[in-house]
Amino acid sequence: MRIFQIITVSEYGGAQTIVADIVRNLSPEHELFILYGGNGEAWSDLENNFIRLKLNGHRKEVSLKDLSLFFKLLYYRIKYRPDVIHLHSSKMGVLGRLAFSSRKIVYTVHGFDSIRKAFRKFLTIEKILKNRAFRIVGVSQYDVDMMQEEGIYKNVECIYNGVADHHMLTIDKNDMITSDLEKIKQTFSKTVMCISRISKQKKFDLFVDIAKSVPQYAFVWIGNKDEVKNLPPNVFCLGEAHSAFSYLRYADLFILTSNYEGLPLSLLEALAFGVPVVASQVGGITEVLDGKNGYALENKTELFTEKIKKILSDEKTQKEMSDYARKSYLANFAVEKMVGRYMAVYNEIVTNKK
């Protein structure tokens, strides 16, 4: 089977990780292509058993330059004649659905609220193109329900994100972030960790407010591009890192504050490491956290503080939630489950074509 994976940019991120994991788990049985913008950082760990097709430089914004991008997609459609086209990100979701046959398209919406709430001007386009795909995938039931509210439902399916199991991975002890975490561990009894970029969506201000209310614990943020100054003494922003999940072994609890989400991979990675989670009740998070592996809460400092204290002040509670976190990952969010669901859709496309 000849499969295109098409995505707007290729910096490290959740959607890019999904693409890499699909390619990693489907090769060498299939002929795989990744079509992307940017420099391909997210594919650096993949073996050379797929074809890279760089479309343009790093460009998320919409402009007239996208007309040439559209014609590039048409060119690759004619040249390679793919059996399946899997589109990721809203921009490629539009261009790809115009450039390729709808009977061959799988379009994954990596968080419908990013369109419905943050970039609502694109919602009209989504509605116009709603039938231009064999399958539209929501990464949570919440996303599927929200699409249905907007009249997008005919060919929609929920496929939960999955992550690879890295909990036994060894990390480089000479790494700067590892060194910082070791020092933090010597000063604070417990570490609360977040792995995310800093943006308006991610509510870093709420993260800091929560940290101020629990000064006995260290609050570590991994993923900031720039230095963050004037932080409370128990808050540490350690910068960006490739394979940042490896630092979860230092976390006693994972926290994710956000205005909207699809189904965040960092949260699933925390569960894979057996780390309980306290997160905002947005997107698909409420479908993952059930009170046994963590809590999904309103974005209020006092609610987060209460649950963090409840988990970390009692070793028995922390151990029980840690064990259940790991079990919930294995049962529902292993990468093999996700890839298997996508492969079933790919097979439907090929079968229907014959």
ZIWO-V511196 format. One record per helix or strand of 2 or more residues. SS is the DSSP state (a for helix, b for strand). FROM is the first residue (numbers start at 1). LEN is the number of residues. Records with the same first field share a line. If there is no record, write none. Layout:
SS = FROM-LEN ; FROM-LEN
This chain:
b = 2-6 ; 31-7 ; 51-6 ; 84-5 ; 105-5 ; 135-4 ; 156-3 ; 191-5 ; 218-5 ; 235-3 ; 253-4 ; 276-5 ; 294-4
a = 14-13 ; 41-3 ; 66-15 ; 90-10 ; 102-3 ; 113-6 ; 120-9 ; 141-9 ; 176-12 ; 200-3 ; 204-10 ; 244-7 ; 265-8 ; 283-5 ; 301-12 ; 315-18 ; 335-19
